[in-house]
Amino acid sequence: MNPDQLFSLTNAIAFFSWILLIVFPYKKWVGSLLVGLIITLFCMIYSYLVFQSVQPSDFENFNTLDGLMGMFSSKQAVLTGWVHYLAFDILAGLYIVNNANKMGINRWILIPSLLFTFMMGPFGLLIYLITRTIYTRKYFHPYM
Protein backbone atom coordinates (compact mmCIF):
# COMPACT_ATOMS: atom_id res chain seq x y z
CA MET A 1 0.00 0.00 0.00
CA ASN A 2 1.48 3.34 -0.98
CA PRO A 3 1.54 6.38 1.34
CA ASP A 4 -1.46 8.04 -0.37
CA GLN A 5 -3.61 4.94 0.03
CA LEU A 6 -2.52 4.48 3.64
CA PHE A 7 -3.28 8.15 4.32
CA SER A 8 -6.80 7.74 2.92
CA LEU A 9 -7.38 4.52 4.84
CA THR A 10 -6.21 5.90 8.19
CA ASN A 11 -8.26 9.06 7.70
CA ALA A 12 -11.38 7.02 6.99
CA ILE A 13 -10.80 4.85 10.06
CA ALA A 14 -10.20 7.93 12.21
CA PHE A 15 -13.35 9.62 10.90
CA PHE A 16 -15.42 6.52 11.69
CA SER A 17 -13.82 6.39 15.15
CA TRP A 18 -14.73 9.98 15.89
CA ILE A 19 -18.32 9.42 14.74
CA LEU A 20 -18.59 6.56 17.24
CA LEU A 21 -17.02 8.64 19.99
CA ILE A 22 -19.31 11.61 19.39
CA VAL A 23 -22.54 9.60 18.96
CA PHE A 24 -21.91 7.03 21.71
CA PRO A 25 -19.50 8.75 24.12
CA TYR A 26 -20.46 6.87 27.28
CA LYS A 27 -20.76 3.38 25.79
CA LYS A 28 -18.01 1.14 27.12
CA TRP A 29 -17.84 -0.87 23.90
CA VAL A 30 -16.76 2.25 22.02
CA GLY A 31 -13.73 2.75 24.25
CA SER A 32 -12.89 -0.93 24.05
CA LEU A 33 -13.13 -0.89 20.26
CA LEU A 34 -11.10 2.29 19.91
CA VAL A 35 -8.28 1.18 22.22
CA GLY A 36 -8.39 -2.53 21.46
CA LEU A 37 -8.57 -2.20 17.71
CA ILE A 38 -8.25 1.28 16.20
CA ILE A 39 -5.53 2.85 18.36
CA THR A 40 -3.65 -0.46 18.41
CA LEU A 41 -3.85 -0.58 14.61
CA PHE A 42 -2.60 3.00 14.34
CA CYS A 43 0.27 2.18 16.73
CA MET A 44 1.21 -0.80 14.56
CA ILE A 45 1.06 1.28 11.37
CA TYR A 46 3.09 4.03 13.03
CA SER A 47 5.71 1.55 14.25
CA TYR A 48 5.99 0.01 10.78
CA LEU A 49 6.42 3.44 9.20
CA VAL A 50 9.01 4.50 11.78
CA PHE A 51 11.09 1.38 11.27
CA GLN A 52 10.88 1.84 7.49
CA SER A 53 11.97 5.47 7.42
CA VAL A 54 13.79 6.54 10.60
CA GLN A 55 17.50 5.91 10.96
CA PRO A 56 19.41 6.11 14.27
CA SER A 57 21.17 9.24 13.02
CA ASP A 58 17.77 10.94 12.59
CA PHE A 59 17.41 11.31 16.35
CA GLU A 60 19.89 14.20 16.23
CA ASN A 61 17.32 16.07 14.12
CA PHE A 62 14.96 16.34 17.11
CA ASN A 63 17.30 18.94 18.65
CA THR A 64 16.51 21.75 16.22
CA LEU A 65 13.44 22.96 14.40
CA ASP A 66 15.33 22.90 11.10
CA GLY A 67 16.37 19.31 11.77
CA LEU A 68 12.81 18.32 12.56
CA MET A 69 11.53 20.03 9.42
CA GLY A 70 14.11 18.12 7.41
CA MET A 71 12.79 14.83 8.77
CA PHE A 72 9.35 15.59 7.30
CA SER A 73 10.50 16.04 3.72
CA SER A 74 8.98 12.83 2.36
CA LYS A 75 5.40 11.58 2.09
CA GLN A 76 6.19 8.58 4.29
CA ALA A 77 7.65 10.78 7.02
CA VAL A 78 4.64 13.10 6.99
CA LEU A 79 2.33 10.08 7.01
CA THR A 80 4.20 8.72 10.03
CA GLY A 81 3.62 11.99 11.90
CA TRP A 82 -0.02 12.07 10.79
CA VAL A 83 -0.75 8.57 12.08
CA HIS A 84 0.89 9.64 15.35
CA TYR A 85 -1.56 12.57 15.56
CA LEU A 86 -4.55 10.40 14.71
CA ALA A 87 -3.76 7.87 17.44
CA PHE A 88 -3.13 10.42 20.16
CA ASP A 89 -6.07 12.65 19.25
CA ILE A 90 -8.42 9.66 19.57
CA LEU A 91 -6.77 8.87 22.88
CA ALA A 92 -7.38 12.47 23.98
CA GLY A 93 -11.02 12.10 22.91
CA LEU A 94 -11.33 8.96 25.01
CA TYR A 95 -9.88 10.83 27.98
CA ILE A 96 -12.45 13.58 27.49
CA VAL A 97 -15.44 11.23 27.42
CA ASN A 98 -14.19 9.09 30.30
CA ASN A 99 -13.40 12.08 32.48
CA ALA A 100 -16.66 13.84 31.59
CA ASN A 101 -18.62 10.70 32.42
CA LYS A 102 -16.88 10.52 35.79
CA MET A 103 -17.70 14.20 36.40
CA GLY A 104 -21.34 13.71 35.39
CA ILE A 105 -21.10 16.12 32.45
CA ASN A 106 -23.92 15.84 29.93
CA ARG A 107 -22.75 14.19 26.72
CA TRP A 108 -24.21 16.95 24.54
CA ILE A 109 -21.92 19.48 26.18
CA LEU A 110 -18.94 17.46 24.94
CA ILE A 111 -19.70 17.79 21.25
CA PRO A 112 -17.73 21.03 20.65
CA SER A 113 -14.66 19.82 22.51
CA LEU A 114 -14.76 16.45 20.72
CA LEU A 115 -15.14 18.07 17.30
CA PHE A 116 -12.24 20.41 17.98
CA THR A 117 -10.13 17.55 19.37
CA PHE A 118 -10.84 15.66 16.14
CA MET A 119 -9.71 18.63 14.04
CA MET A 120 -7.18 20.41 16.27
CA GLY A 121 -6.19 18.02 19.09
CA PRO A 122 -4.89 20.10 21.99
CA PHE A 123 -7.29 22.98 21.30
CA GLY A 124 -10.25 20.63 21.71
CA LEU A 125 -8.78 19.30 24.94
CA LEU A 126 -8.41 22.88 26.17
CA ILE A 127 -12.07 23.53 25.37
CA TYR A 128 -12.99 20.46 27.41
CA LEU A 129 -10.84 21.54 30.36
CA ILE A 130 -12.48 24.97 30.34
CA THR A 131 -15.93 23.37 30.00
CA ARG A 132 -15.20 21.00 32.87
CA THR A 133 -14.00 23.87 35.05
CA ILE A 134 -17.17 25.85 34.36
CA TYR A 135 -19.40 22.81 34.86
CA THR A 136 -17.78 21.64 38.12
CA ARG A 137 -16.65 25.06 39.37
CA LYS A 138 -13.17 23.81 40.13
CA TYR A 139 -10.08 23.29 38.03
CA PHE A 140 -8.06 20.60 39.77
CA HIS A 141 -9.54 17.12 39.38
CA PRO A 142 -8.08 13.65 39.33
CA TYR A 143 -6.80 13.19 35.79
CA MET A 144 -8.58 9.87 35.35
N, C-alpha and C positions, 0 to 999 in steps of 0.2 A: 504494500500500500504506500503510495507516495505521500509526501507531506500535505499536499492540498486535500487529498481524500481523507487523510487522518484528521486534518483540521475540521473538515465538514462533519465527519463522524463524531468527533468529540464535542463539537458545538451542538449537534443535534441531541446527543446524550445529555449534555449539561442543560439544555433548554427543557427537555422532558423532566429532568430531575427537579428543576426549579418550579415547573408547573405542579408537580407532586407536592413539593414543599410548601408552596403558596396555598394550594387548594386543601391539602390535608396536613396542616402543620403539626397537629397534636396526635396524629396516628403513629403508634409505635412502629408499625410495619414500614412506614416511610423511612424513618431513621435507620432501621435495620437494612432496608434495601439500599439506601444511599451509602451507608458505611460499608456494608458487607459486599456490595457488588460495584456500585458506581465509583466511589472514591478509591476502592481497592483497584479497580480497573485503571483509573487515571494514574494511580501510583505506579502500576506495572508499566503502563505506556510511558510515563515520565522516566522511569528507571531505564527502560529500553533505550529511549532517545538519548538520555545522558550518557549511557555506556557506548552508544554509537558515535557520539559527537564530541564529548568532553575528554580532553587529554589532561594528564597530571599537571602539565605546565600551564594549563588554562587557569588554575587556581590563583596564580599571581595576578590575573586580570581582575579579580574581585577587589583589589586594593585601590583602584582608581576608576573614576567614571568613564574615562576614555577607554580603559581596558575592558570594562564591562560592556560598553557600547560595541567594541570590537568583537566581543563574543557573540553578539546577536546580529551578525552580518550574513547569516544564511537562513533559509526557510526552516531548516530542521532545528536550528538553535532557537529561533523565534517560536516555533511550535512547542519546543520543550518548555520554554518559559510560559507559554499560553496554557499548556496542560497543567503546569504548576499552579497558575492562577485559578483555573477551573476547579481543581481539587480543593484548594484552600478556601475559595469563596463558598463552595457548597458546605464545607466544614464550618465556616463562619455562620452560614444560614442555619445549620443544625444547632449551633450554639444558641443563636437567637431564639429559635422556637423552643428549645429545651428550657432555656432560662426563663423565657416569657411564660411558659406553662407553669414552671415552678413558682413564679411571682403572681400567677393568676391573671395575667394580662390577656384581654380579649384578643382572639386570633385576628379579627378584622383590623385591629390597630397595628398589627405587624406588617400588613401588606406594603406600605411605603418603604419600610426599612428592608424588607426582603427583596423588593424590586430594585432598590438602589444597591443592595449587596450583590445581587445578580449582575448588575451593570457596572458598579464602581466599588466593589469590595469594601474597603475600609470606611468609605463614606456612608454606606448603608449600615455598617456596624455602629458608626457614630450616631446615626439617626436613632437606631435602637437604644443605645445607651442614654441618649437624651430623653427619648420616649419613656424608658423604664424609670429614669430619675423623676420625671414629671408624674408618672403614674403611681409610683411608690413613695414619692416625696423624700427619698434619700438616695445618695449616690453609691455608697459602698455596700456591696452585696457579696455574698459568696459567689465566686465565678462560675460555679457549676450548679 
